[in-house]
């Protein structure tokens, strides 16, 4: 009886193991069927499809990986759509910022060539045509820089520079421009040495774009430039007393080709602040904006101190 009981117990255990394995196999088959349907959905473009799994499922890692692939593809698709929208805005801007002034430039030159205008009026037409040509040149240069940054083709040469001395030199070149545009200015740059690892040309471009933004868009008459520093970072502020930026536009100021009233007014090309943001980011820094309507705007750049 003892042997028979032992054999019966072994048989029952074997039966239970078989039933367990059959249930596992059934669950695996169910999961494989779900995975197959999910793969087909994803293949058909439904990137919102996810596969639910239990903690003890043998296929849980496959399900996790499949969900991760779907999330990754969905993220790339969103980025692709955003990029397509950005380039559509670029084409719209090109139509406005190139075609319109180009047609006007051609009109002025045709009037000169056909001797429709003479004497002082001809000289005036030449001056206006030259101004429009320079504007187009500036826009094309900014556009090429934007494309190079977007494609990761811009080359940088980082080296230790005295930020204060470099800033002094850059600002000095702008004094005549500030005065010719009737801007009163105040410059506050520490006299101490402050070494930062930067690309000098890129930093020059950042400040140039910030100053151009104030002159072309602020509608103000005062500009305040200040650098403050601590052991971790330098903070560069450009403040104006202009018309300010509406709260609804503030989140979009640094977007490429944003079509808001602030970014599209004046002589600007709509690329300056977006290029500045890219260059600051490449330096490991940040750029932000704050503004009060009719009071003015503050653009703030932070750059990490070189270790």
Secondary structure, 3 states (H helix, E strand, C coil): CHHHHHHHHHHHHHHHHHHHHHHHHHHHHHHHHHHHHHHHHHHCCCCCCCCCCCCCCCCHHHHHHHHHHHHHHHHHHHHHHHHHHHHHHHHHHHHHHHHHHHHHHHHHHHHHHCCCCCHHHHHHHHHHHHHHHHHHHHHHHHHHHHHHHHCCCCCCCCEEEEHHHHHHHHHHHHHHHHHHCCCEEEEECCCCCCEEEECHHHHHHHHHHHHHHHHHHHCCCEEEEEEEECCCEEEEEEEECCCCCCHHHHCCCCCCCCCCHHHHCCCCCCCHHHHHHHHHHHCCCEEEEEEECCCEEEEEEEEECCC
